[in-house]
């Protein structure tokens, strides 16, 4: 069990995907994303979401991500946030998204 104070340390925010590119150097199929988090700026992320999503359909999609992890190097790329999703029955990621459009950078709680 974690405490409420532990949960409050995790900064989960809304963002909009601006750009998607293939990431051939990743060990598993993945995209490189540029995501607008409003006042927090634009962050990049590597996301293994190629099974359910094409690059074209991801552009403009709002997502939910953890934005206060330290950057993580994946091959030649630095991932600055963790895009959140749910694993389906085949262990493929289905993105978590706001149910309605919200401003980029809004805190999830």
N, C-alpha and C positions, 0 to 999 in steps of 0.2 A: 504494500500500500504506500502511496505517496501522500504528502500533505497538500493542502490547498496552496501553501507557500511554494511548494515544488512546482505545481501546475502553473502558477503565476509567472514563473521564470521562463516559460515557453511562450514565445511571441508568435502567434499564429495570425496571419493577416490575409486579406483578399488581394488579388492581383489580376491583371489582364495580360494574357500572352500576346506579345507584339511580334515575335519572330521565332521561327522554328527551322532548324537545319538538322540534317542527318548527322549522326555521330559515329562514323565508321571505326574509330579507334576504341570505342567502348567494348568491353568484354561481352556484354549482352546487348541486343538491339536497343538503341536509345536515340532520343533527340536531344539537341542542345536548344534550350529555350531562353529567350529574353522576355522578362516579365516586368510590367509596370506596377510598382507598389505605391503610386502616388507620392506623398511627401517623403517616403523612404527612398525614392528613386527607382532606377531600373536595376534588377538583379538577374543573374543568369543561373540556370540550373540544368543538370543532366537528368533526364527522366526516361525510365523504361516503360513507355506508354505506347509503343509502336503497334501493339497487337490490336487495340481497339480504336486507335485514332490515326488519321493521316495528318501530315504536316499542315495541309491546307485547312482542314476543319478545326485545327487547334488555334489558329490565328484569330484573335478577338475573343476567345473563350475566357471567362473568369474562372479562377482557380483559388484554392486555399493552400497556403504554404507556411512552413516554419521558417522565419526569417532571421533568427538570432543564433544559428549554428555558426561556428567558424567555417571559412571556405574549405572545401574538400577538393583535392586534386584528383581528377579522374583522367588518366592518360595525360594529354596536353591541355586540359580544360579545367578551370576552377569553378566548381559549383558553389553558389553563394546562398542557396536556400533549398529546402526540401519540399517539393510539391507533394501534397497528400492525396492518397487514394485508398480504395478498398480492393483487396484481392478477391477476384471471382473464383469460381469452382476450379478453374484451370490455372490458378495462381497468376493471372494477368491483372494489371492495375486498371481500375475504373476510377476516374478522377472524382474527388470531392469538389463540389461547386456550390456557391450560394444559390439558394432557391429563387431569389430575385436579384436583379442588378443592384450592386452596391458600389460605393466609391472605392477606388483602389487604395489599399493601405489600411482599410478598416480592420480593427482588432476583433478576432474571434474569441468568444468567451462562453 
